[in-house]
Amino acid sequence: MPTGQIITMVLIIVVFYFFMIRPQVKKQKDQKKYVEELKKGDRVVTNAGIHGRIIDLNDTTFLVEIENGKMRVDKAAISLEASKALNTPAVVKA
């Protein structure tokens, strides 16, 4: 009986790792890589939904030009999904 319980607990931990922890770690790595590859002139969207173009880079921040001026944004505030969608050309169906 105790062996069955141990196997069940190990299986629960393995399933939890593959379906919850591993995808989150991969997403964090992708976010970090994307932010490190950004350069001047790239269009970005922040997590708050602010759209702009990078005009200056620092170690931890970007200077982003928005419609009514400029603002300094922390690198962690850049949204990977929204920025990629903004920079991906729309497919026109005939």
Secondary structure as UniProt FT lines:
FT   HELIX           2..16
FT   HELIX           17..21
FT   HELIX           22..37
FT   TURN            40..41
FT   STRAND          43..46
FT   TURN            47..48
FT   STRAND          51..57
FT   STRAND          61..66
FT   TURN            67..68
FT   STRAND          69..74
FT   HELIX           75..77
FT   HELIX           80..87
//
